[in-house]
Amino acid sequence: MRPIKSLSEFDIEARKKVDVVLTDIDDTLTEDGRLPASAYSALEALKTAGFIVAPITGRPAGWCDMIARQWPVDGVVGENGAFYFRFDPAERLMKRAYAKSLTDRTADRQKLDAIRERVLREVPGAAVAADQPYREADLAIDFKEDVPPLPAASIERIVQIFEDAGATAKISSIHVNGWFGGYDKLSTTRLMLKDCFDLDIDLENTRIVFAGDSPNDQPMFEFFQNSVGVANVMDFSKTIYAPPRYVTKGRCAAGFVELSELLLAARNQCAPDTI
């Protein structure tokens, strides 16, 4: 496992190369389930400065449609890689790309419904996430957002039920998300950046920063050289096999603001002097 460094050790020359900012939402941009003005302003400042900005989240399609349309972002990957949405304000068009076909997603829903019933039957205190009606491809089980926090053994039991049925299961800071298919946050991020920006993440890794906070961000932490965890990622230090390269001082939104200020300062150093 590579060592985790303080964000202050993120070299200025490396920061100057960055022009793409990818970020998780829950407990990375939010605090106690809310999006503070400071985090939204940080997104807007990055976008205004010319960065490509995109949330990479487990949140549902219904939320992601709104985020793509109304937030200061260039696109969004949702439901842990089930799709990406990009709204073109000039043409007033939404591009939607899915990892699986509608036919496959419909078939998957029947299997996910069976998993849902088993989880609710076998794991006391678990609940279907409140945002489930707005999802197109996965099942989200709430273990902390709108229910009293479940113990680690219950969370692992939820994961096991998904896996027993042949589904992929990932733990976020609030939900266990499960789906059928080999996609994840990284695979659909790769697709979105290539389709929408002609950016090859293998060749241009150093142009990208990813910020996250929980185990379902591990594919992103592991792949991106400039991966950053907000401080609360350390709450999962015993269970994360692929930690971020850097960790902020601040937790949640404060950590994301810390990162954005560092990137904006580097961008300002790159700007030519004006008279």
Secondary structure, 3 states (H helix, E strand, C coil): CCCCEEHHHCCHHHHHCCCEEEECCCCCCCECCECCHHHHHHHHHHHHCCCEEEEECCCCHHHHHHHHHHCCCCCEEECCCCEEEEEECCCCEEEEEECCCHHHHHHHHHHHHHHHHHHHHHCCCCEECCCHHHCCCCEEEECCCCCCCCCHHHHHHHHHHHHHCCCEEEECCCEEEEECCCCCHHHHHHHHHHHHHCCCCCCCHHHEEEEECCHHHHHHHHHCCEEEECHHHHHHCCCCCCCCCEECCCCHHHHHHHHHHHHHHHHHHHCCCCC
